[in-house]
Amino acid sequence: MSESTAAAVGARLTRPASLTVALATGVGLVVASVTSGATAGVALTAAAGVALGVTTLVGTHDGPAAATAGAALTPFVAVGGVAGVVLVAAERGALGGGPVAALPAVALAVGAGVAAFGAAGTLAGGAVRRTFRSVAATVTVVGLAFVALLAARIDAISVPDLAPGALLDPVLSPGGPTTALVTFFGLVVAAALACRWALSALPITELLPRARRQAAERVVTRLDADCRALTKYGVVAASASLPTAIPAVREALPVAGVAALVVPTGPRLLLFTVTLVAAVLALAARFLRAAAGTTAATLGRLLPATAGGVLVVLVAVGAGGRTRAAVEGLPPAVRPVAADLLAAFSPAGLVLGIAVSVLVALLGVLMALRVALWIDLVPARDRGGALAGAGLSTCAVVLGAGEAPALATFALVGLGVVAWDVSDQARAVRADLGRSSAGGLEAVHAVGSVATATAGVGVAWASLGLVGVVALPDGALVGAVAAVAAAVILLGVVRA
């Protein structure tokens, strides 16, 4: 890290708002880990979130050295994050129970990682786009190496018969109401994003006569705004559809009736076609523009970003003996499957296959963050507090739905609101008064936010009886409803 970077981080570390967000997030993660009984998994996921924050910090600086360092960190972040999710699921007894049973554990782990990443983001800004490109380059290098190894061992690998259309069946012909809702709104989001990408990449106005360019620009701008709004509402709808996997929610709400409206294949096929055509057009336009640019500049950007992929390939080639020992040390329940994969793919192929899987998972997380930034669900500047608050609130809802102690649920919501409010108000104060004069007001507001949040937790605790009255009889959603009620109360108190 350069002297200027260290000075910038040191300046942010001394800000009262940054310290408050970091402290609130740390306390919240401790509460979540103890309450959930998944201490090791939450700690590992949080460490991966902090490491991702460091990676984005490195990406804020130009030069091949920073790009190489950031790319080299991405495989460790991916492995730590996926291992943390698996460990949380194992500690909560959700492994082997199917996707629905594992969903709360995955949401808890993701919430902890997002909270830690957000807290690290308040200490030092990040470049999500560069990190996304670095992970994409790493996935490309590792994926090409894996495909080359598969091609060399094609005779030793038993490939099952699989029709290409079967891969699209869950999307075009979903089987359950939750799958139908999530996939439909996912297709809406994908189509809107692809159309926005095509609008920004295609030279629409340049191809028209000069007299019509101004009107065309207005139309393109309006379409882009409509696609952005459609993406935002689609993300919210898809996220709201996930709790329908809980039987109590499915019984209380008309989930089956709403899902029946979005099950038909025709609209889904139309959305899928629009997504595919728009993405192909946008990719072709970007490729033509890149081909017309400077080759040396393109290589100068790409080569450092491949450092992570090259590191993974070298580790895969040199870790043959340790891979066999690791497979032999696995639990008896999974050892036969791992042994078959080892025999089919070879030690290097097994390592590369696992690396591709975890890197694709990290790429998906970063893609979701980029989409949230793109449609303004997350503020583009000083996003750390918002992410920390969202992560802690996610942990609160998951633990509340699992009938965790109400006080722990309220405390997590209160800490999440403090993290978001302190960061948001600090940004406004710095914008009005400047960085040098904002420290005192940041400290005053941080103390006031913590005090009002504490009082808000007390109010939420007092209203627990009312929440219990309006909740479902079996009490399965008492914790989740209590978390939402606490969030509303605290939001009103803090923002008053």
SVG drawing of the C-alpha trace seen along z (x, -y; Angstrom):
<svg xmlns="http://www.w3.org/2000/svg" viewBox="-55 -24 59 68">
<polyline fill="none" stroke="black" stroke-width="0.4" points="0.0,0.0 1.4,-3.4 1.9,-6.3 -1.0,-8.2 -3.3,-5.2 -2.1,-4.7 -2.8,-8.4 -6.3,-8.2 -7.1,-5.0 -5.7,-6.6 -7.8,-9.7 -10.9,-7.6 -10.0,-5.4 -9.9,-8.5 -13.4,-9.7 -16.0,-9.2 -18.5,-7.9 -16.2,-5.2 -15.3,-4.0 -19.0,-3.9 -20.0,-1.9 -17.1,0.5 -17.9,0.9 -21.7,1.4 -21.0,3.9 -18.5,5.8 -20.9,6.0 -23.7,7.0 -21.7,9.8 -20.8,11.1 -24.5,11.1 -25.4,12.9 -22.7,15.5 -23.6,16.3 -27.4,16.3 -27.2,18.4 -24.8,21.0 -22.6,20.7 -19.7,18.8 -16.9,20.2 -19.0,19.8 -20.0,16.3 -16.5,15.3 -15.1,16.8 -17.7,15.2 -17.1,11.8 -13.3,12.2 -14.0,12.8 -16.1,9.7 -13.3,7.6 -10.9,9.2 -13.2,8.2 -13.2,4.6 -9.4,4.7 -9.5,5.9 -11.7,3.1 -9.5,0.6 -6.5,1.9 -8.6,1.5 -9.0,-2.3 -5.3,-2.8 -4.0,-2.8 -1.0,-0.9 -0.2,2.7 1.0,3.4 -2.3,2.5 -4.2,4.5 -2.0,7.5 -2.3,7.4 -6.1,7.1 -6.4,10.0 -4.2,12.2 -6.5,11.6 -9.7,12.6 -9.3,16.4 -8.7,16.2 -11.8,14.1 -13.9,16.5 -12.7,19.6 -13.2,17.9 -16.7,16.7 -18.0,20.1 -16.3,22.0 -18.0,19.7 -21.4,20.3 -20.9,24.0 -19.7,23.9 -22.7,21.8 -25.0,24.3 -23.1,27.2 -23.2,25.6 -26.9,24.9 -27.6,28.5 -28.9,27.4 -26.6,29.5 -28.4,32.3 -31.8,30.8 -32.3,29.3 -32.1,25.7 -35.1,24.5 -33.7,25.8 -30.4,24.2 -31.8,20.8 -31.8,19.3 -28.2,20.4 -27.1,19.0 -28.9,15.7 -27.3,15.4 -23.8,16.0 -24.4,13.5 -25.7,10.9 -22.7,11.3 -20.3,11.0 -22.1,8.0 -22.1,6.3 -18.3,6.8 -17.7,5.6 -19.8,2.5 -17.9,1.7 -14.6,2.1 -16.0,-0.2 -16.6,-3.0 -12.9,-2.8 -11.7,-3.1 -13.7,-3.5 -13.7,-0.8 -13.9,-0.2 -16.5,2.5 -16.3,2.3 -12.6,3.0 -12.9,5.8 -15.7,7.3 -13.5,7.2 -10.6,8.7 -12.8,11.6 -14.1,12.1 -10.6,12.3 -9.7,14.8 -12.7,16.9 -11.8,16.8 -8.2,18.0 -9.2,20.7 -12.1,21.8 -10.0,22.0 -7.5,24.2 -10.2,26.4 -11.8,26.8 -8.3,27.7 -7.8,30.3 -11.3,31.8 -10.5,31.9 -7.3,33.8 -9.1,36.3 -12.3,36.6 -12.0,40.4 -11.8,40.8 -14.8,38.6 -18.4,40.0 -20.6,37.3 -24.3,37.9 -26.9,37.5 -28.4,34.1 -30.6,32.2 -29.7,28.5 -33.3,27.6 -33.3,29.3 -31.1,26.5 -33.8,24.0 -36.7,26.0 -36.5,24.4 -36.7,21.0 -39.2,21.5 -41.3,24.2 -40.9,23.8 -42.2,26.5 -43.1,24.7 -44.7,21.3 -41.5,19.9 -39.4,20.9 -42.0,19.5 -42.1,16.1 -38.3,15.8 -37.4,16.9 -40.1,14.7 -38.9,11.5 -35.3,12.6 -36.1,12.7 -37.7,9.3 -34.5,8.0 -32.3,9.7 -34.3,8.3 -34.2,4.8 -30.4,4.9 -29.7,6.3 -31.8,3.6 -30.0,0.9 -26.7,2.4 -27.7,2.4 -28.9,-1.2 -25.6,-2.3 -23.5,-0.3 -25.3,-0.6 -24.6,-3.8 -28.3,-4.6 -28.2,-8.4 -25.0,-8.4 -26.7,-6.4 -29.6,-8.9 -29.7,-12.2 -28.5,-15.2 -32.0,-16.7 -33.4,-13.7 -30.6,-13.0 -31.8,-15.3 -35.3,-13.7 -33.7,-10.2 -31.5,-11.0 -34.6,-12.0 -36.2,-8.7 -33.1,-6.7 -32.8,-8.5 -36.5,-7.8 -36.1,-4.2 -33.0,-3.9 -34.9,-5.4 -37.8,-3.0 -35.4,0.0 -33.7,-1.2 -37.1,-1.5 -38.1,1.9 -34.8,3.4 -35.3,1.9 -38.8,3.2 -37.9,6.6 -35.1,7.0 -37.4,6.0 -40.1,8.4 -37.6,11.3 -36.2,10.7 -39.7,10.5 -40.6,13.8 -37.9,15.7 -39.8,15.9 -42.6,17.7 -40.5,20.8 -41.5,20.8 -44.7,22.9 -46.2,20.4 -45.9,17.6 -47.3,19.8 -50.4,20.6 -51.0,17.0 -50.6,15.3 -52.1,16.2 -48.8,17.4 -50.2,20.1 -52.6,17.7 -50.0,15.1 -47.6,17.8 -50.2,19.1 -50.2,15.7 -46.5,15.9 -46.1,19.6 -47.1,19.6 -44.1,20.3 -45.0,17.7 -44.2,14.5 -41.1,16.2 -39.9,17.2 -40.4,13.6 -38.4,12.2 -35.6,14.7 -35.5,13.9 -35.4,10.1 -32.5,10.7 -30.6,12.9 -31.0,10.6 -30.2,7.4 -27.1,9.0 -25.8,10.2 -26.2,6.8 -24.5,5.0 -21.7,7.5 -21.1,7.2 -21.0,3.4 -18.6,3.5 -16.4,5.9 -16.2,3.7 -15.4,0.7 -12.7,2.5 -11.2,3.8 -11.0,0.3 -9.0,-0.8 -5.4,-0.5 -4.2,3.1 -1.3,2.2 -3.7,0.3 -6.1,3.2 -3.3,5.7 -2.0,3.4 -5.4,3.6 -5.9,7.3 -2.6,8.9 -2.3,7.7 -5.9,8.8 -5.0,12.4 -2.6,12.7 -5.3,14.4 -6.1,17.0 -2.4,17.8 -1.9,18.2 -4.8,20.7 -3.5,22.7 0.0,22.9 -1.5,24.0 -3.7,26.6 -0.7,28.1 1.6,28.2 -0.9,29.5 -1.5,33.0 -0.3,34.9 -2.1,32.5 -5.3,32.8 -5.3,36.6 -4.6,36.3 -7.4,33.9 -9.8,36.2 -8.8,39.1 -9.4,37.0 -13.0,36.1 -15.9,37.4 -17.2,40.9 -20.5,39.5 -18.8,37.4 -15.5,39.2 -16.8,41.6 -18.1,38.8 -14.9,36.8 -12.8,39.9 -14.8,40.4 -14.3,36.8 -10.6,37.1 -10.3,40.2 -12.2,38.6 -10.7,35.1 -7.3,35.7 -6.0,33.7 -5.4,30.6 -8.8,30.8 -10.5,31.2 -8.8,28.1 -9.6,26.1 -13.2,27.2 -13.7,26.1 -11.9,22.8 -14.2,22.1 -17.3,22.8 -16.3,20.5 -15.1,17.8 -18.4,17.9 -20.2,17.5 -18.1,14.4 -18.7,13.1 -22.5,13.4 -22.2,11.5 -20.3,8.7 -22.8,8.7 -25.7,8.3 -23.8,5.4 -23.2,3.7 -26.9,4.1 -27.9,2.6 -25.5,-0.3 -26.7,-0.7 -30.4,-1.0 -29.7,-3.2 -30.8,-0.6 -27.4,-1.3 -26.0,-4.8 -23.1,-5.2 -21.0,-7.2 -20.3,-6.2 -22.2,-3.0 -20.4,-1.2 -22.9,-2.2 -25.9,-1.2 -24.4,2.2 -23.4,2.7 -27.0,1.9 -28.5,4.1 -26.3,7.0 -27.1,6.7 -30.8,6.3 -30.7,9.5 -29.2,11.4 -31.9,10.0 -34.7,11.2 -33.2,14.7 -32.6,15.1 -36.0,13.7 -37.8,16.1 -35.9,18.9 -37.4,17.9 -34.2,16.4 -34.5,14.3 -36.4,11.1 -33.8,8.9 -31.0,10.2 -33.3,9.5 -34.0,5.9 -30.3,5.3 -29.3,6.4 -31.8,4.1 -30.8,1.2 -27.1,1.7 -27.9,1.9 -29.9,-1.4 -27.0,-3.0 -24.5,-1.9 -26.6,-3.3 -27.7,-6.5 -24.2,-7.5 -22.6,-6.9 -25.4,-8.7 -25.4,-11.8 -21.6,-11.9 -21.6,-12.1 -24.1,-15.0 -22.1,-16.9 -18.8,-16.4 -20.5,-17.7 -21.7,-20.9 -18.8,-21.7 -15.8,-19.9 -13.7,-17.1 -11.7,-19.2 -14.7,-20.7 -17.0,-17.7 -15.3,-15.6 -17.0,-17.2 -20.5,-17.1 -19.9,-13.4 -19.0,-12.6 -22.1,-14.4 -24.4,-12.7 -22.9,-9.3 -23.5,-9.6 -27.1,-10.8 -27.8,-8.0 -26.6,-5.3 -28.7,-6.8 -31.8,-7.0 -31.3,-3.6 -31.0,-2.2 -34.3,-3.9 -35.8,-2.6 -34.9,1.0 -36.6,0.4 -39.8,-0.8 -39.6,2.2 -39.2,4.5 -42.3,2.9 -44.3,3.4 -43.4,7.1 -46.8,8.0 -48.6,6.2 -46.5,7.9 -47.3,11.3 -51.0,10.5 -51.0,9.8 -48.6,12.6 -49.6,16.0 -50.9,18.5 -47.9,20.9 -45.5,18.0 -43.2,18.9 -43.0,15.3 -43.1,13.6 -39.4,12.9 -39.4,11.7 -42.4,9.4 -40.7,8.1 -37.6,7.3 -39.5,5.3 -41.5,3.5 -38.3,2.7 -36.7,1.3 -39.7,-0.9 -39.7,-2.3 -36.0,-2.9 -36.0,-4.5 -38.7,-7.0 -36.9,-7.7 -33.5,-8.2 -34.5,-10.2 -36.8,-12.5"/>
</svg>
